Amino acid sequence: MAMAELTCAIAESRIKQRDRAPLLTLFVPTHNRAPEMVQAVESLAGQLNGGLQDKVEILISDNASGPEGLAAIRDLAERFDSVSYMVNAIDQGGHFQVYAAPWRSRGVWTWVFGSDDVLEPGGIGKVVARLEADDPSFLTMDKSIWSRDLSRRLHAAANAIPGRVFSSFSDLFKGVGLHQVGFLSASLEKTEAGRAIDALKYLSADTYHNYTIAYFEKHQSAKCVYMPDSLIRRRLDNSGIADYLGVTFEDVALKFPIIMMTLARPYGVDDGIFEQVNGSRLISSYDPPVITMVDNLFEYMLRSISKGRTINFFQRAAFEAMCDSWRPHRREQFDRIWSISETMRKATEAMNDSRAQYDRQVVEITAERERIHQMSLAFTDKAPSA
């Protein structure tokens, strides 16, 4: 059963008529990223020929970009018959775009494709063929890693595992890891599944990866497919978020797992899943992992602390409870990390106190210097006669 439609005010739109509904909607959310967005859409629209133009549409969803972005979007719609667009009246935020995508989509499947990523030639044809053959609820594919300007390919693939069909999202998550399903452009899903959830509970979740948690509700008991083809070129370090690494470390290590357990538990997910998810940098096997997501969480906790973001007492209690479902030595590891975090928290507070005291002293000394300066103007013989 579909939930209430997620909508917002639209400033401008151009939705091209079709003889029949498409099989797939490539949904491209964007905001003030005109050059990269044009490159992304061109990599998609240039593939829609040989019958694919009848099966696939491209919908650009703009978050109230400036004049340059709007002009680029209009130009793409003029150049490519497959390209339609909608422009939000105000910036709704990136996550709104993700959850609004299935409501704006006309396809059986919706593929949210980042406006700074690029699809390899022939990629759409391979994906459409897989959709028609397997009819999955959720599909995710491998990617290659490139420099920020796409001038150098850094890694030909992010994984080294063969394709596989899973009977639930949990099983797929365990096999391919967070780095795979957390990369938005690499995944697509049945449009009706995206419309069947209450998006607001995920939109209000304080994690950059809340859409990943929503997959459990949408696809937990449905067919999920992993394609080993590296069809997407992902730019490295291309986020507009300030202090991207610090924010990411804190989010993945401290916010995401706690929120995931809160929102995904009703769908059969328990704390033990983190010890079952493959945490290798390059996943090469579906065998039970030696390195798990718990190792990733602990690594990212330390990296978060190194960026000045420490563990709070609520997070400590949550992780102590989760440790009961993990390998026996995990509690000892977490306690060491907590001790390091507390040491850094106290040191940072002392540093901030010292800085505040120094700032107060600067103000006091500056005022005293000004008082002395004023005194000098009327001192001794310069004092005016009585």
RAZIWO-V64542 format. One record per residue. N is the residue number from 1. OMEGA is omega in whole degrees, 0 to 359 (* if undefined). Layout:
# RAZIWO-V64542
n=N omega=OMEGA
n=N omega=OMEGA
This chain:
# RAZIWO-V64542
n=1 omega=183
n=2 omega=176
n=3 omega=178
n=4 omega=183
n=5 omega=178
n=6 omega=186
n=7 omega=172
n=8 omega=178
n=9 omega=182
n=10 omega=180
n=11 omega=182
n=12 omega=176
n=13 omega=173
n=14 omega=181
n=15 omega=185
n=16 omega=181
n=17 omega=178
n=18 omega=178
n=19 omega=178
n=20 omega=181
n=21 omega=180
n=22 omega=173
n=23 omega=188
n=24 omega=170
n=25 omega=172
n=26 omega=187
n=27 omega=185
n=28 omega=176
n=29 omega=183
n=30 omega=177
n=31 omega=176
n=32 omega=181
n=33 omega=192
n=34 omega=184
n=35 omega=181
n=36 omega=179
n=37 omega=178
n=38 omega=179
n=39 omega=180
n=40 omega=183
n=41 omega=178
n=42 omega=179
n=43 omega=179
n=44 omega=186
n=45 omega=180
n=46 omega=181
n=47 omega=187
n=48 omega=177
n=49 omega=178
n=50 omega=180
n=51 omega=179
n=52 omega=179
n=53 omega=177
n=54 omega=184
n=55 omega=189
n=56 omega=171
n=57 omega=175
n=58 omega=179
n=59 omega=175
n=60 omega=178
n=61 omega=187
n=62 omega=182
n=63 omega=175
n=64 omega=176
n=65 omega=178
n=66 omega=184
n=67 omega=181
n=68 omega=180
n=69 omega=181
n=70 omega=179
n=71 omega=179
n=72 omega=179
n=73 omega=178
n=74 omega=180
n=75 omega=179
n=76 omega=179
n=77 omega=177
n=78 omega=185
n=79 omega=186
n=80 omega=180
n=81 omega=185
n=82 omega=188
n=83 omega=170
n=84 omega=178
n=85 omega=172
n=86 omega=180
n=87 omega=178
n=88 omega=181
n=89 omega=176
n=90 omega=179
n=91 omega=182
n=92 omega=184
n=93 omega=185
n=94 omega=183
n=95 omega=175
n=96 omega=180
n=97 omega=182
n=98 omega=183
n=99 omega=175
n=100 omega=185
n=101 omega=182
n=102 omega=178
n=103 omega=178
n=104 omega=181
n=105 omega=172
n=106 omega=184
n=107 omega=173
n=108 omega=175
n=109 omega=177
n=110 omega=180
n=111 omega=177
n=112 omega=187
n=113 omega=183
n=114 omega=185
n=115 omega=175
n=116 omega=178
n=117 omega=182
n=118 omega=179
n=119 omega=178
n=120 omega=176
n=121 omega=180
n=122 omega=184
n=123 omega=182
n=124 omega=179
n=125 omega=179
n=126 omega=181
n=127 omega=180
n=128 omega=179
n=129 omega=180
n=130 omega=177
n=131 omega=181
n=132 omega=182
n=133 omega=189
n=134 omega=182
n=135 omega=182
n=136 omega=170
n=137 omega=182
n=138 omega=178
n=139 omega=176
n=140 omega=186
n=141 omega=180
n=142 omega=180
n=143 omega=171
n=144 omega=184
n=145 omega=185
n=146 omega=173
n=147 omega=186
n=148 omega=181
n=149 omega=179
n=150 omega=180
n=151 omega=182
n=152 omega=172
n=153 omega=184
n=154 omega=179
n=155 omega=181
n=156 omega=180
n=157 omega=178
n=158 omega=180
n=159 omega=176
n=160 omega=180
n=161 omega=179
n=162 omega=176
n=163 omega=180
n=164 omega=175
n=165 omega=182
n=166 omega=181
n=167 omega=178
n=168 omega=178
n=169 omega=179
n=170 omega=181
n=171 omega=177
n=172 omega=180
n=173 omega=179
n=174 omega=185
n=175 omega=188
n=176 omega=173
n=177 omega=182
n=178 omega=183
n=179 omega=179
n=180 omega=184
n=181 omega=177
n=182 omega=177
n=183 omega=192
n=184 omega=186
n=185 omega=185
n=186 omega=188
n=187 omega=174
n=188 omega=187
n=189 omega=175
n=190 omega=181
n=191 omega=182
n=192 omega=177
n=193 omega=178
n=194 omega=180
n=195 omega=188
n=196 omega=182
n=197 omega=171
n=198 omega=186
n=199 omega=186
n=200 omega=181
n=201 omega=176
n=202 omega=177
n=203 omega=181
n=204 omega=180
n=205 omega=187
n=206 omega=173
n=207 omega=179
n=208 omega=184
n=209 omega=182
n=210 omega=178
n=211 omega=177
n=212 omega=178
n=213 omega=181
n=214 omega=179
n=215 omega=180
n=216 omega=178
n=217 omega=187
n=218 omega=191
n=219 omega=187
n=220 omega=182
n=221 omega=184
n=222 omega=181
n=223 omega=178
n=224 omega=187
n=225 omega=170
n=226 omega=175
n=227 omega=181
n=228 omega=182
n=229 omega=178
n=230 omega=189
n=231 omega=186
n=232 omega=172
n=233 omega=181
n=234 omega=177
n=235 omega=178
n=236 omega=175
n=237 omega=182
n=238 omega=181
n=239 omega=175
n=240 omega=182
n=241 omega=177
n=242 omega=183
n=243 omega=186
n=244 omega=183
n=245 omega=179
n=246 omega=179
n=247 omega=182
n=248 omega=180
n=249 omega=181
n=250 omega=183
n=251 omega=184
n=252 omega=186
n=253 omega=192
n=254 omega=183
n=255 omega=187
n=256 omega=184
n=257 omega=180
n=258 omega=179
n=259 omega=178
n=260 omega=180
n=261 omega=178
n=262 omega=187
n=263 omega=184
n=264 omega=182
n=265 omega=179
n=266 omega=183
n=267 omega=173
n=268 omega=181
n=269 omega=177
n=270 omega=185
n=271 omega=184
n=272 omega=184
n=273 omega=184
n=274 omega=178
n=275 omega=180
n=276 omega=180
n=277 omega=180
n=278 omega=182
n=279 omega=181
n=280 omega=177
n=281 omega=176
n=282 omega=183
n=283 omega=185
n=284 omega=183
n=285 omega=174
n=286 omega=178
n=287 omega=176
n=288 omega=190
n=289 omega=171
n=290 omega=174
n=291 omega=184
n=292 omega=179
n=293 omega=176
n=294 omega=176
n=295 omega=178
n=296 omega=180
n=297 omega=182
n=298 omega=177
n=299 omega=182
n=300 omega=173
n=301 omega=181
n=302 omega=179
n=303 omega=176
n=304 omega=178
n=305 omega=180
n=306 omega=178
n=307 omega=176
n=308 omega=180
n=309 omega=186
n=310 omega=183
n=311 omega=178
n=312 omega=187
n=313 omega=176
n=314 omega=179
n=315 omega=178
n=316 omega=181
n=317 omega=181
n=318 omega=181
n=319 omega=176
n=320 omega=178
n=321 omega=180
n=322 omega=181
n=323 omega=180
n=324 omega=181
n=325 omega=183
n=326 omega=181
n=327 omega=189
n=328 omega=184
n=329 omega=185
n=330 omega=181
n=331 omega=178
n=332 omega=179
n=333 omega=181
n=334 omega=180
n=335 omega=177
n=336 omega=179
n=337 omega=178
n=338 omega=179
n=339 omega=178
n=340 omega=180
n=341 omega=180
n=342 omega=178
n=343 omega=180
n=344 omega=178
n=345 omega=181
n=346 omega=178
n=347 omega=179
n=348 omega=177
n=349 omega=179
n=350 omega=178
n=351 omega=180
n=352 omega=177
n=353 omega=179
n=354 omega=180
n=355 omega=179
n=356 omega=179
n=357 omega=178
n=358 omega=180
n=359 omega=178
n=360 omega=180
n=361 omega=178
n=362 omega=180
n=363 omega=182
n=364 omega=182
n=365 omega=178
n=366 omega=179
n=367 omega=180
n=368 omega=177
n=369 omega=179
n=370 omega=178
n=371 omega=180
n=372 omega=178
n=373 omega=178
n=374 omega=178
n=375 omega=183
n=376 omega=183
n=377 omega=182
n=378 omega=186
n=379 omega=177
n=380 omega=188
n=381 omega=180
n=382 omega=181
n=383 omega=180
n=384 omega=179
n=385 omega=179
n=386 omega=*
